[in-house]
Amino acid sequence: MRLANIVRGLAIVSALIIGRTGAVAATAPYPVVRPNMAFHFPADHGAHPDYRTEWWYVTGWLRTGDGRDLGFQVTFFRVRPAVDPDNPSRFAPRQILFAHAGLSDPSVGHLLHGERSARAGFGLAEARIGDADVHIRDWRLRRLPNGDFTSEVVAPDFRYSLTFHGTQPVMLQGDAGYSRKGPDPAQASHYYSLPHLTVSGTVTRHGKTEPVTGTAWLDREWSSSYLGGNAVGWDWTGLNLDDGGALMAFRIRGKDGRTTWAGGSLRRRDGRIVVLARGDVTFTPLRTWRSPRTGGVYPVAQRLKVRLPEGPRTFLLTPLFPDQELDGRRAGLPAYWEGAVRTQGGRGYLELTGYAAALRM
């Protein structure tokens, strides 16, 4: 489930660009996400520019040579504004790209992060069709001919160059990749994951570069309609389990804080997948943390309960440390919590959106 929690900022920036270029709103609708779409790889690793929004999202745990644990995330977003496709101007913002990256280091005690944004084209930014290759200036995520993914990020307080090697097949989420997000069938995304990626590379801080290894999770989603009018945000987690299994679970929250929709998938160690329906997923807050910057109160420790055919299973999600909020407001983007978490028998990431301010997408 990804992080389109920047959509409010995307709308603001898109409106500004459209106003400056004189682009006219398009009358053609965005494609509707529907079930029974056949996925084709490597093409579906690449961009789907007709859809309104899309993202490539990687999270994971790293270990340094001296045994310290770090968390990281990098997300590239592609957005198609409502621009007339027949507008002849080279400056019309037909596609806009954004990226967020973060590094979680317990010795620092708060999230280190950076952002990038640009309209596609002019050699500055592009999301390739046909295979994964998206970049904004010196930030990049791409798939190599051997099937590995690589990412390079240069932020004010850190930089990293990481390679992700697949160990498991693609995990289609929801109904064969059709992932509902609300009561309206159009409130959905095409969604797949690549869990249990092995990671190697380097992290640089304060002029010192050190090698790292680890495990990561890659999510891919594209959609034209995501949240219903009553929804304000979501809780999402992706967990790489020690036995080789993988769990994704999410809930959409309404204005009253209650769950309006939920779902997920558990891939067992033998590869069998259990699809989790709306009533099979329960998030229960155990501990909250209040941001001194935004005032948002985030349930950073939670009990996740999933109902399986053999009975319920519970996962206690505990953060690497509490202050893993990514505050993008200076760039006109929302604030949200995106943090490394531990659970019994696994590790992963927890994403909490709409707690500092409601999302719109």
N, C-alpha and C positions, 0 to 999 in steps of 0.2 A: 504494500500500500504505500504509496509514496506521497511524499512530501510536496504536495502542491500547495503547501501552506504559504507560498509566496504569491498566490494568485492575486490577492488584493494589491500588492505592489506591482505585479505585472500589469494589472488593469490601469493603474495610475501612470506608469511609465509609458504604456502603449498609447494611452490617451494623449499624453504630452507629445509623443513622436508623431502621432497622426495629426494633431493640431498643427505641428510645425511643417509637415510635408503637404498638408492639404488633402490627404488621402480621404476617400469617401467610404463609408461603411458598406460592406458587401451585402448583397441580398441573398446570395447562395448560402444555404444552411451548412453547418458543420455535419460531418458524418455521424450517425448514431451508432453507438456500440451495441452490437447484437450478439446473441449466442451462436454457437456452431461455426465460428470462424476457424478455418484451418491455419495453423501457424506454419511458417516456412522459415528455416534457418539456413544461412545466416541473415537472410533479408530482414527478418523481424527483430534482429539486433539493431538494425538501423532505424532511421527516422521515418515517421508517418505524418508528413507535413499537412495533410488535409484536416487532421483532427485538431481540436482546439488546444490541447495541452498534452505534454508528454515528458517523461523523465527517465533518466538513467541514474541509479542510486546505489552506492556501495558503502557498506558499513563493516566494521570489523575490529578485532583485537590484534594488537601488535605486541611483540616482546623484543626488548633490546638485548644486546649482547651480554649485559650484566644482569639480566633477569627481570627488568622492570616492565610492567604492563602499561600499555597505552591504548586508548580507543581512537578511532578515526572514522570520518565519514566524508564523502564527496558526492554531490548531487548536481547533475546538469539538467536544466529545464528548457524545453522548447515550447513556445507559445505562438499560435497563429492569431494575430489580432483581426478584428472585423474590418479588413481593408479590401477595397474593390480589387479583385484579381486582374482587372483590365487596366488598372492605373499604370500608365507607361513610365512613371518616374522611377529611376534607379534607387531613389531614396525612400520610396514607400516601404514601410516596415512590414513586409509580408511574413517574416518570421523573426521572433525575438528570442534570444538565448540568455539565460541566467545560470549562475552556478554558486553553490555554497560549499564550503569545506570547513571541517573542524578537526581539532586534535585535543583529546582528553588526556591530561597528565595529572595524576594525583599530587605530584610534588608542586604543581602550579596552583591547583585548587579551584580553578575555573576554566571554562572552555576557551581555547584559542581558536579563532575562526577568521575567515576571509570570504569575500564575495567578488564576483565578476558579472558584468552584464554588457550586452551589445546587440544591435540588430544584426541579422545574418547578412553576410556578404562582405565585399571590399577586402577580403583576406583576413578580416578581424575575427570572424566567428562563423561557424558552419556546423550543421548537423547532417551528416551524410546519409543518403538513401542507399539501401542495399547491404549495409553492414555497420557495426558500431564504430563511429568515428565522429566525435563531437568535441569542438574546441572553442574557447574564447581567449583570444590572445595567447598567453603562455600557459593556460590551463587546458588539459586535454584528457579525454578518456577514449580509448579505441581498442578494437579487437585486432590482434595480429593474425597473419596467415596460419600460424600453428594452433590457433584457437584460444591462446591466452589473451587476457585483457591487460592493458597498462594504463596508468594514470600519472600525470604530473601536475602538481599544484604548487604555486608560489604565493604565499600569503605574508602579511607583514611580520608575523611572529614565528613562522615555520615554513618549511617546504618539504615535500616528499615526492619520491619517485617509486612507484609500487607496481609490481606485476602480480596478476591474479591467475592462478592455474586451476582449471576445472577438474573436479574429482567425481562429480555426479551429473546425471542428465538434467535437462531443463525440468523444472517443477511448475506445471501449469496450475494457476490458482483458480479457485471457484469452480465453475462448471466448465472444465476443459479450457480454462483461460478467460472465461467470461465471469467477471467478479462484480456482483451486485453491491451497491453502496446505499440503497434506499428502496422504498416501496415502489417507486416508478422504475420499470425495467430499463429505461434509458439512463438512469442514474447508476452507471456502471463503468468499468474499465476493462480493456484487454490487459491481462496481468500474468506475468510469469517471473519466476525466481531462479537464481543459481546459487544454492547454499553450498557450504563447505568448500569454498575456494581457498586454496593455499596461497599465502602471501609471502613475497620476498621483495626486498628493496632497501631504500635508505630514507631516513628522516633527518632533516637538518634544522638545528636551532642554535642561536647565538654563535653562528659561524662554525659549529661542530657538526659533522655528518657522521651518523652511526648506522650500521646495518640493522635491519629488523626482519623478523619473520612473523607469521601469524595465520589467522583464519578469517575469512570474510564472507559476506552475503551480498549478492547483487540482485536488485529488483528492477523490473522494467514494467512501466504502465503507460498507456495512452488512452485518452478519453475526451469526450466533448461535453459531458455533463456529469458532475461528480457529487456534489452535496445538494440535498434538498433545501428548501427555504427555511426549515426549522433547525437545520443542523448548524452547529457552531465550531466543530472540530472533531478530532478523533484521538484515540489511543491505539498505537500499533506496536507490535513487537515481531522481530525475526530472530529465532534462536537456533544456533548450531549445537546440536546435542552430542554429548561425548560418545554415544553408541553409534554415531553415523546418521541418526535421524535428524529431522529438521521440522520446526514448528513456526508457522506464521499465524498470528491472530490479531484481530482488530475489532474495535467498536466505534461507531459514529455516535456522537453525543448531541442531544438537543439543547434548546435554550434552558430547560429546567435541569440539565445535568444528567438526565436519564439516557439510557441507550436507545437510539432509534433504529439502529441496524448493527449487525455483527456478523462475523464469519472468520474463516481461516482454513488452514490445511495442516495436517500432520503427515509427514512422510516417515514411515517406520524404517528401521535399520535395514530391512529386507527390500525396501523400495516401494512397498504398498502404500497408497495414499488414502487417508481418511479425510473427506471434505467435511468441514465444520459449518453447520448452519447457524442461523440467527440465534437460536436458543441453546446452542452448544458452547457458547463462549461467555465467560463472566470475568470482568475485571473488578477487583475490590481494592481500593486504596488502603495502604497500611501506614504510610508516612508521607507527609507533604513537606515541601520546601518553598519558601516565599522568596521571589527574586527581589534583591535590593534595587535593581534597575527598573523593572517594569511593574512590579507589584503583583505579577502573576503568581498564583499558588498552584504548584504542580504536584501531582501524586507520584513522586519519584520512586517510591517502593510500592509494589502492588502484588496482590495474590491473583494469579491467572488460573482459572479453573476451566478445563475443557472436558466436554462429555464425549466419551469414546464408546464404541460398541461393548467393550468389556467393563465399562464403568468410568467414573470421573477420574481425572488426573490433575494434580495441582502443581503449579510452578510458582515459586516465590521469586520475584524479580527485585534484585537489590542493586542500586547504582554503584558504579566505580567510585563516585563521589557526587554530592548533591548538585553543585553548580555547573550543570552542563547545558545551560540556556544559550541559544544562539540568538542574539539581539541584533536584528537587521534593520532596525528603524532608521538609523542614520542614512541608509541607502534607500529609504522609502519602502522597506519590506517588513513583514511581520516578525515578531519574536516568538520562538517556540523552544521546546526542550527536546534535545536529541542526544541521548546518552548511552554509554556502554553499561550493560547490566550483566550480573551473574545470576544464575539459577542453579538449583541442584541438578547436576548432570549436564551442564551446558553453559554457554555464554552467548550473548548477542547484543541487540540494541533495542531501546525503547524510545518511541517518538510520541510526544504529547503536544498537540496543537489546539489552539482556540482557548487556552487558559489565560493568556495575557489579554487577548482581544479575539472576538469572533472572526472566523474565516468566511470568505465569500468566494465561491468558485463554481 
